[in-house]
Amino acid sequence: GITPRGMVDCMIASVAHRHGASLLTSDVDLSRVAKIVQIGLDAASITP
C-alpha cells in the first residue's frame, strides 16, 4: 500500500473528491493520493 506523507495532501484530496474536482499539482505525494482515491489529475500535472 501507499502511506500518505502529509495531512494537507489528504485534506486537499478530500475536498477535491467531495466536490468532484480534478487536481493540478506538481506534488508527487498528492498525485499518488489522488490516484488511490481516484481523483482526476489535470494533464499538466506530474504523475508518479
N, C-alpha and C positions, 0 to 999 in steps of 0.2 A: 504494500500500500504506500501511499504518499502522505506524509505528515505535513500539514500546513506550518509554515515557519512564522507567520505573523497574524496576530488577531486582526489587524487592519485589513489584510488581504481577505480574511474570512468575512469581515463586515461589508466590504465593498462587493464581494461576490454575492452575499446575501441580499443586499439591496438590488443589485442588478437582476438576480434571479426572481425576486418578488415582483419587480416591475417589467419583466420580460425584455430587459435591455441587453444590448451587446456591449462588450468592453473593448476599448482601445488602450492597449498597455504595452510598455516596454519592459515590464517587470516579469521575469521568468517564473517566479513563485506564484504570482497572481494568475498567470497563464495556465499553470498546472492546476490550480484550484478550479479555475473556470472550466477546464477540460473535464475534470471529475464531476462537477456539478452540472455539466452540460449547458454552460452559458456560451452564447455565441461570442467569438472574437472577431473584431474587425480585421479585414485582410492586411492592414498595415501593421498589425501587432506582431510582436515576436512570439513564435510558438516553440515550445520545448521539443 
